[in-house]
Amino acid sequence: MDAEVISAGILREVLEAGAVSLIEIRNQIGASTSHLLHESLRLRNIPSRVDVLDDDNAAALRKFCLTYYDIRALILDLALKLDMMRHLDYLPRYQQQILSLEVMKIYAPLAHAVGTKYLSLELEDLSFQYLFPYSYLYVDAWLRSHEGGGRSLIDIYKEELLQTLEADPLLASMVDDISVKGRYKSRFSTMKKILKDGRKAEDVNDVLGLRVILNPRPGDDSLEVGEKACYRTRQIIQSRWKEIPHRTKDYIAKPKANGYRSLHMAVDVSDNGRARPLMEIQIRTSQMDMLAVGGTASHSLYKGGFTDPEEAKRLKTIMLAAAELAALRLKDLPNSNHKGIEMDQRDRVFRLLDKNGDGRISIEELTEVMEELGAPGEDAREMMLLLDSNSDGSLSSDEFDKFQKQVEIVRNLEVRDDQFKKMLDEKLHPAEESGLIQVYSKEFGNRLAS
């Protein structure tokens, strides 16, 4: 990211705290940074544009964001969302789940769309942890069970491969530096492979993953030398472990459409008669890695002005996205001739709480009801802070209706988590009996209880 985005990221919290204004930022830092901050502040309210965050609404919101907002402001907001998700423990469980649902439905796919894959993976996993805690712990315990003698298998293989590569004279003549990294395995994508794709636990082949990054020696032919170094690395790995031929992919000779270049291979690391999952290895130069990790989003930054030939297309899609979003919102409005039973029930509950019939639930009315239920008045004040979205000190029927919908969402999440937990239990425990997988039952139980 450029200096303007970094400046906006630093100033965002200062701006929200009221210590500085957008006008002051514009005058002292510059119009572009002020513009980015203004855009990022508008992005905060994106989820509130729809009442229910179902798949259709989430897809419309993502499309709206990608076409209407400066992509740099999107990336800034995604970074802020990641920071929020890393520090979500201080919030009530209800809010944790609602925010995590927004991140899973809107922001994680957005991060993938703008080319920040690793940001997307972490957002997915953090959301997964709060939305389906039991399922998350099952998958997490299984992935971490691939350990040997107190050290993770991936660390053992990483060190072994690095020593083997550094000992090769031909490779050493081509490169200045070799790094081997253990590849992060997404908990969420693992669960999808086990449950959605119907794979057996032992058939999830990318539990173990390494990435080799080569820095070719400088020179006019460094690009060519870098490619040769990648192929030499593959030969060395083939001499160390048994390669699985049908899993080999050469994206250096035939790059992907987005420019991605790398060698992919899978090897069998089973030893001493003990079966192991296949280990996937990616081989690339530092330049290839920069493109793969950073994506092509940097080439799509909004330049501003109508001299940009893509701007006309962008403006056209803005209106289409806005129209699509509006249509989805109108679809959810009740028919003017009658209300459904569900809406009648919600209205009835609201009227029971609104004792003076003024169309709003005051803190006094909420406190009275809570005390009748045996809860202290402090609970009523906390609930008011939680539900009063416009901070006017009372609850409107719309705010109360939104709350009831969100409660229903949370209940459904708990039911789904229980279903996923049972399915994972069936998938993972048989593998444990064969010795392939060790689930830390004691630690698992302790973590759920805490």
C-alpha positions as CSV (number, residue, x, y, z in Angstrom):
1,M,0.0,0.0,0.0
2,D,1.1,3.6,-0.6
3,A,1.8,6.3,1.9
4,E,-1.7,7.7,1.7
5,V,-3.3,4.4,2.7
6,I,-0.9,4.0,5.6
7,S,-1.6,7.6,6.7
8,A,-5.3,6.9,6.6
9,G,-4.9,3.7,8.6
10,I,-3.0,5.6,11.3
11,L,-5.5,8.5,11.4
12,R,-8.7,6.4,11.4
13,E,-8.9,5.8,15.1
14,V,-7.8,9.4,15.9
15,L,-10.6,10.6,13.6
16,E,-13.2,8.3,15.3
17,A,-12.1,9.4,18.7
18,G,-12.9,13.0,17.7
19,A,-9.3,14.2,18.2
20,V,-9.1,15.5,14.6
21,S,-11.6,16.4,11.9
22,L,-11.7,15.5,8.2
23,I,-11.2,19.1,7.3
24,E,-8.0,19.3,9.4
25,I,-6.7,16.1,7.8
26,R,-7.5,17.5,4.4
27,N,-5.7,20.8,5.1
28,Q,-2.6,19.3,6.9
29,I,-2.2,15.9,5.2
30,G,-3.9,16.1,1.9
31,A,-7.1,15.7,0.0
32,S,-6.4,12.1,-1.0
33,T,-5.9,10.9,2.6
34,S,-9.0,12.7,3.6
35,H,-11.0,11.1,0.8
36,L,-9.8,7.6,1.8
37,L,-10.9,8.2,5.4
38,H,-14.3,9.5,4.3
39,E,-14.7,6.4,2.2
40,S,-13.7,4.1,5.0
41,L,-16.1,5.7,7.4
42,R,-18.9,5.2,5.0
43,L,-18.0,1.5,4.7
44,R,-18.6,1.0,8.4
45,N,-22.4,1.1,7.8
46,I,-22.5,-1.3,4.9
47,P,-24.0,-4.2,6.8
48,S,-26.9,-2.0,8.1
49,R,-28.1,-1.5,4.5
50,V,-30.0,-4.8,4.7
51,D,-32.2,-6.3,7.5
52,V,-31.1,-9.9,7.1
53,L,-27.7,-11.0,6.0
54,D,-28.7,-14.0,3.8
55,D,-26.6,-15.1,0.8
56,D,-28.4,-12.9,-1.7
57,N,-28.1,-9.8,0.4
58,A,-24.4,-10.5,1.2
59,A,-23.6,-11.0,-2.5
60,A,-25.3,-7.7,-3.4
61,L,-23.4,-5.9,-0.7
62,R,-20.1,-7.3,-1.8
63,K,-20.8,-6.2,-5.4
64,F,-21.9,-2.8,-4.2
65,C,-18.6,-2.3,-2.3
66,L,-16.4,-3.4,-5.2
67,T,-18.1,-1.1,-7.7
68,Y,-18.9,1.9,-5.6
69,Y,-15.9,2.4,-3.2
70,D,-12.3,3.2,-3.7
71,I,-10.5,-0.1,-3.5
72,R,-7.8,1.4,-1.3
73,A,-10.5,2.3,1.2
74,L,-11.8,-1.3,1.0
75,I,-8.4,-2.7,1.8
76,L,-8.0,-0.2,4.7
77,D,-11.4,-1.3,6.1
78,L,-10.5,-5.0,5.7
79,A,-7.3,-4.4,7.7
80,L,-9.4,-2.7,10.4
81,K,-11.8,-5.6,10.4
82,L,-9.0,-8.0,10.9
83,D,-7.7,-6.0,13.9
84,M,-11.3,-6.0,15.3
85,M,-11.6,-9.8,14.9
86,R,-8.3,-10.4,16.7
87,H,-9.6,-8.5,19.7
88,L,-13.2,-9.6,19.8
89,D,-13.1,-11.4,23.2
90,Y,-14.1,-8.3,25.2
91,L,-17.6,-8.1,23.5
92,P,-20.7,-10.1,24.6
93,R,-21.1,-13.4,22.8
94,Y,-24.2,-12.1,20.9
95,Q,-22.2,-9.3,19.4
96,Q,-19.2,-11.5,18.7
97,Q,-21.5,-13.8,16.6
98,I,-23.2,-11.0,14.7
99,L,-19.9,-9.3,13.8
100,S,-18.4,-12.6,12.8
101,L,-21.3,-13.4,10.6
102,E,-20.8,-10.0,8.8
103,V,-17.1,-10.7,8.4
104,M,-17.8,-14.3,7.1
105,K,-20.5,-13.2,4.6
106,I,-19.1,-9.8,3.4
107,Y,-15.5,-9.0,4.4
108,A,-13.7,-12.4,4.0
109,P,-15.0,-12.8,0.4
110,L,-14.2,-9.1,-0.3
111,A,-10.6,-9.7,0.8
112,H,-10.3,-12.6,-1.6
113,A,-11.9,-10.5,-4.4
114,V,-9.3,-7.7,-4.1
115,G,-6.4,-10.2,-4.1
116,T,-5.5,-10.3,-0.4
117,K,-5.8,-14.1,0.0
118,Y,-4.1,-14.4,3.4
119,L,-6.2,-11.7,4.9
120,S,-9.3,-13.5,3.6
121,L,-8.1,-16.8,5.2
122,E,-7.5,-15.3,8.6
123,L,-10.8,-13.4,8.5
124,E,-12.6,-16.7,7.7
125,D,-10.9,-18.6,10.5
126,L,-11.5,-16.0,13.1
127,S,-15.2,-15.8,12.1
128,F,-15.4,-19.6,12.1
129,Q,-14.1,-19.7,15.6
130,Y,-16.8,-17.4,17.0
131,L,-19.7,-18.7,14.8
132,F,-19.1,-22.5,15.3
133,P,-16.8,-22.8,18.3
134,Y,-17.3,-26.6,18.8
135,S,-16.6,-27.3,15.1
136,Y,-13.6,-25.0,15.1
137,L,-12.0,-26.8,18.0
138,Y,-12.6,-30.2,16.5
139,V,-10.8,-29.2,13.3
140,D,-8.1,-27.2,15.1
141,A,-7.3,-30.2,17.4
142,W,-7.1,-32.5,14.4
143,L,-4.8,-30.2,12.4
144,R,-2.5,-29.7,15.4
145,S,-2.4,-33.5,16.0
146,H,0.2,-34.0,13.3
147,E,3.1,-33.7,15.7
148,G,6.0,-35.9,16.5
149,G,8.1,-35.9,19.7
150,G,6.8,-32.5,20.8
151,R,7.7,-30.8,17.4
152,S,5.2,-30.3,14.6
153,L,5.8,-32.4,11.5
154,I,5.8,-29.4,9.4
155,D,8.8,-27.9,11.3
156,I,10.7,-31.1,11.0
157,Y,10.2,-31.3,7.3
158,K,10.9,-27.6,6.8
159,E,14.3,-27.9,8.5
160,E,15.1,-31.1,6.7
161,L,14.3,-29.6,3.2
162,L,16.2,-26.4,3.9
163,Q,19.3,-28.3,4.8
164,T,19.0,-30.5,1.7
165,L,18.6,-27.5,-0.6
166,E,21.4,-25.5,0.9
167,A,23.8,-28.5,0.4
168,D,23.3,-28.6,-3.3
169,P,26.2,-26.9,-5.2
170,L,24.3,-26.3,-8.4
171,L,21.4,-24.6,-6.7
172,A,23.8,-22.6,-4.6
173,S,25.4,-21.2,-7.8
174,M,22.0,-19.9,-8.9
175,V,20.6,-18.2,-5.8
176,D,21.6,-15.9,-3.0
177,D,19.1,-17.0,-0.5
178,I,16.7,-19.9,0.1
179,S,13.8,-19.8,2.5
180,V,11.3,-22.6,3.4
181,K,8.1,-21.7,5.0
182,G,5.3,-23.8,6.6
183,R,2.1,-23.0,4.8
184,Y,-0.9,-22.0,7.0
185,K,-3.8,-24.4,6.8
186,S,-7.2,-22.7,7.0
187,R,-9.5,-24.4,9.6
188,F,-12.6,-23.2,7.7
189,S,-11.5,-24.6,4.3
190,T,-10.5,-27.9,6.0
191,M,-14.0,-28.2,7.5
192,K,-15.5,-27.5,4.1
193,K,-13.4,-30.2,2.5
194,I,-14.3,-32.8,5.2
195,L,-18.1,-32.0,5.3
196,K,-19.1,-30.3,2.1
197,D,-16.9,-32.3,-0.3
198,G,-17.4,-35.5,1.6
199,R,-13.8,-36.4,1.9
200,K,-12.4,-38.8,4.5
201,A,-10.0,-37.2,7.0
202,E,-7.1,-39.1,5.5
203,D,-8.0,-37.8,2.0
204,V,-7.5,-34.2,3.0
205,N,-4.1,-34.0,1.2
206,D,-2.9,-30.4,2.0
207,V,-2.7,-30.7,5.8
208,L,1.1,-30.5,5.4
209,G,2.4,-27.8,3.2
210,L,5.7,-26.1,2.5
211,R,6.6,-23.1,0.3
212,V,10.2,-22.7,-1.1
213,I,11.1,-19.2,-2.0
214,L,14.3,-18.6,-4.0
215,N,16.2,-15.3,-4.5
216,P,18.2,-15.6,-7.7
217,R,21.6,-14.0,-8.1
218,P,21.3,-10.5,-9.6
219,G,22.1,-10.0,-13.3
220,D,20.6,-9.4,-16.6
221,D,19.5,-13.1,-16.8
222,S,18.1,-13.3,-13.2
223,L,14.6,-14.1,-14.4
224,E,15.8,-17.1,-16.4
225,V,18.2,-18.2,-13.7
226,G,15.3,-18.0,-11.2
227,E,13.2,-20.3,-13.3
228,K,16.0,-22.8,-13.6
229,A,16.5,-22.7,-9.9
230,C,12.9,-23.6,-9.4
231,Y,13.2,-26.7,-11.6
232,R,16.5,-27.7,-9.9
233,T,14.7,-27.4,-6.5
234,R,12.0,-29.8,-7.8
235,Q,14.6,-32.3,-8.9
236,I,16.2,-32.2,-5.4
237,I,12.8,-32.8,-3.7
238,Q,12.1,-35.7,-6.1
239,S,15.4,-37.3,-5.0
240,R,14.4,-36.9,-1.3
241,W,10.7,-38.0,-1.3
242,K,8.4,-39.9,-3.6
243,E,6.5,-37.5,-5.9
244,I,2.8,-38.0,-6.7
245,P,2.9,-37.4,-10.5
246,H,-0.7,-36.5,-11.0
247,R,-0.5,-33.8,-8.4
248,T,2.3,-31.9,-10.1
249,K,1.4,-28.5,-11.7
250,D,3.7,-26.3,-13.6
251,Y,2.5,-22.7,-13.4
252,I,5.9,-21.4,-14.5
253,A,5.6,-22.8,-18.0
254,K,1.9,-22.1,-18.1
255,P,1.0,-19.2,-15.8
256,K,-2.6,-18.8,-14.5
257,A,-4.7,-16.1,-16.2
258,N,-4.0,-13.7,-13.3
259,G,-0.2,-14.0,-13.8
260,Y,0.4,-16.5,-11.0
261,R,3.6,-18.5,-11.5
262,S,4.9,-21.3,-9.3
263,L,5.7,-25.0,-9.3
264,H,3.3,-27.2,-7.3
265,M,4.0,-30.8,-6.3
266,A,2.9,-33.3,-3.7
267,V,5.1,-35.9,-2.0
268,D,4.6,-39.0,0.1
269,V,6.4,-38.4,3.5
270,S,5.3,-41.7,5.1
271,D,8.1,-43.4,7.0
272,N,8.8,-46.5,9.1
273,G,5.5,-48.0,8.0
274,R,3.5,-45.1,9.4
275,A,1.2,-43.4,6.9
276,R,1.2,-39.6,6.7
277,P,-0.9,-37.2,4.8
278,L,0.6,-36.1,1.5
279,M,2.7,-33.0,1.8
280,E,2.2,-30.2,-0.8
281,I,5.2,-28.1,-1.8
282,Q,5.1,-24.8,-3.8
283,I,8.4,-23.6,-5.4
284,R,8.8,-20.0,-6.6
285,T,11.2,-17.1,-6.8
286,S,10.9,-14.1,-4.6
287,Q,9.4,-12.1,-7.4
288,M,6.8,-14.8,-8.1
289,D,6.0,-14.9,-4.4
290,M,5.4,-11.1,-4.3
291,L,2.8,-11.3,-7.0
292,A,1.2,-14.4,-5.4
293,V,0.9,-12.9,-1.9
294,G,0.1,-9.3,-2.9
295,G,-2.2,-10.3,-5.8
296,T,-3.1,-7.9,-8.6
297,A,-5.1,-5.6,-6.5
298,S,-2.4,-2.9,-6.5
299,H,-2.9,-2.6,-10.3
300,S,-6.6,-1.8,-9.7
301,L,-6.2,1.2,-7.5
302,Y,-8.6,4.0,-8.2
303,K,-6.8,6.8,-9.9
304,G,-9.7,9.3,-9.9
305,G,-10.8,11.6,-12.6
306,F,-12.6,10.9,-15.9
307,T,-9.3,10.5,-17.9
308,D,-9.2,6.9,-16.7
309,P,-10.7,4.8,-19.5
310,E,-12.1,2.3,-16.9
311,E,-14.0,5.0,-15.0
312,A,-17.0,5.1,-17.3
313,K,-17.5,1.4,-16.8
314,R,-17.1,1.8,-13.1
315,L,-19.8,4.5,-12.9
316,K,-22.2,2.4,-14.9
317,T,-21.8,-0.6,-12.6
318,I,-22.3,1.7,-9.6
319,M,-25.9,2.3,-10.7
320,L,-26.5,-1.4,-11.5
321,A,-25.2,-2.5,-8.1
322,A,-27.3,0.2,-6.3
323,A,-30.4,-0.9,-8.2
324,E,-29.8,-4.6,-7.3
325,L,-29.3,-3.8,-3.7
326,A,-32.5,-1.7,-3.6
327,A,-34.5,-4.5,-5.3
328,L,-33.3,-6.9,-2.6
329,R,-34.4,-4.6,0.2
330,L,-37.8,-4.0,-1.4
331,K,-38.2,-7.7,-1.7
332,D,-38.2,-8.1,2.1
333,L,-40.9,-5.5,2.7
334,P,-44.3,-6.9,3.9
335,N,-47.3,-6.9,1.6
336,S,-49.4,-3.8,2.2
337,N,-52.6,-5.8,2.3
338,H,-51.6,-8.1,5.2
339,K,-48.9,-9.1,7.6
340,G,-47.6,-12.6,8.1
341,I,-48.1,-14.4,11.4
342,E,-44.4,-14.0,12.2
343,M,-44.7,-10.2,11.9
344,D,-47.8,-10.2,14.0
345,Q,-46.0,-12.1,16.7
346,R,-43.1,-9.6,16.7
347,D,-45.5,-6.7,16.9
348,R,-47.3,-8.3,19.8
349,V,-44.1,-8.7,21.8
350,F,-43.1,-5.1,21.1
351,R,-46.6,-3.8,22.2
352,L,-46.3,-5.8,25.5
353,L,-43.0,-4.1,26.2
354,D,-44.2,-0.7,25.1
355,K,-46.5,-0.3,28.1
356,N,-47.5,3.4,27.5
357,G,-48.1,2.7,23.8
358,D,-46.0,5.6,22.5
359,G,-44.3,3.4,19.8
360,R,-41.0,3.2,21.7
361,I,-39.6,1.1,24.5
362,S,-38.0,3.4,27.1
363,I,-35.2,2.4,29.5
364,E,-37.8,2.5,32.3
365,E,-40.2,0.1,30.5
366,L,-37.3,-2.2,29.7
367,T,-36.0,-2.1,33.3
368,E,-39.5,-2.9,34.6
369,V,-39.9,-5.9,32.4
370,M,-36.4,-7.2,33.2
371,E,-37.0,-6.9,36.9
372,E,-40.2,-8.8,36.6
373,L,-38.1,-11.6,35.0
374,G,-35.8,-11.5,38.0
375,A,-32.9,-9.7,36.2
376,P,-31.2,-6.6,37.7
377,G,-31.6,-3.1,36.3
378,E,-28.0,-3.2,35.1
379,D,-29.0,-5.9,32.6
380,A,-31.6,-3.6,31.1
381,R,-29.1,-0.8,30.7
382,E,-26.7,-3.1,29.0
383,M,-29.4,-4.4,26.7
384,M,-30.4,-0.8,25.8
385,L,-26.9,0.0,24.9
386,L,-26.7,-3.1,22.7
387,L,-30.0,-2.6,20.8
388,D,-30.3,1.2,20.6
389,S,-28.5,1.6,17.2
390,N,-29.2,5.3,16.9
391,S,-28.3,6.1,20.6
392,D,-31.5,8.1,21.3
393,G,-32.1,6.3,24.6
394,S,-35.1,4.2,23.5
395,L,-36.0,1.3,21.2
396,S,-38.1,1.8,18.1
397,S,-40.1,-1.1,16.6
398,D,-37.5,-1.3,13.8
399,E,-34.6,-1.7,16.2
400,F,-36.6,-4.3,18.2
401,D,-37.5,-6.2,15.1
402,K,-33.9,-6.2,13.9
403,F,-32.8,-7.5,17.3
404,Q,-35.3,-10.4,17.1
405,K,-34.1,-11.4,13.7
406,Q,-30.5,-11.4,14.9
407,V,-31.4,-13.5,17.9
408,E,-33.0,-16.0,15.5
409,I,-29.8,-16.0,13.4
410,V,-27.7,-16.8,16.6
411,R,-30.0,-19.6,17.6
412,N,-29.7,-21.1,14.1
413,L,-25.9,-20.8,14.3
414,E,-25.9,-22.8,17.6
415,V,-28.0,-25.6,16.0
416,R,-25.7,-25.7,12.9
417,D,-22.6,-25.9,15.1
418,D,-24.1,-28.9,17.0
419,Q,-24.8,-30.6,13.6
420,F,-21.3,-29.9,12.3
421,K,-19.8,-31.1,15.6
422,K,-21.6,-34.5,15.2
423,M,-20.6,-34.9,11.6
424,L,-16.9,-34.0,12.4
425,D,-17.0,-36.5,15.3
426,E,-18.1,-39.3,12.9
427,K,-15.4,-38.3,10.3
428,L,-12.4,-37.8,12.6
429,H,-12.8,-40.3,15.4
430,P,-12.6,-43.4,13.1
431,A,-9.3,-42.1,11.8
432,E,-8.0,-41.7,15.3
433,E,-8.6,-45.4,16.0
434,S,-6.4,-46.3,13.0
435,G,-3.5,-44.2,14.4
436,L,-3.6,-41.6,11.6
437,I,-5.1,-38.9,13.7
438,Q,-4.8,-38.0,17.3
439,V,-7.4,-35.6,18.7
440,Y,-6.5,-34.1,22.0
441,S,-9.6,-35.1,23.8
442,K,-8.6,-33.8,27.2
443,E,-7.4,-30.4,25.9
444,F,-10.5,-30.2,23.6
445,G,-12.8,-30.6,26.5
446,N,-11.0,-28.1,28.6
447,R,-11.1,-25.5,25.9
448,L,-14.8,-25.9,25.4
449,A,-15.4,-25.6,29.1
450,S,-13.3,-22.4,29.5
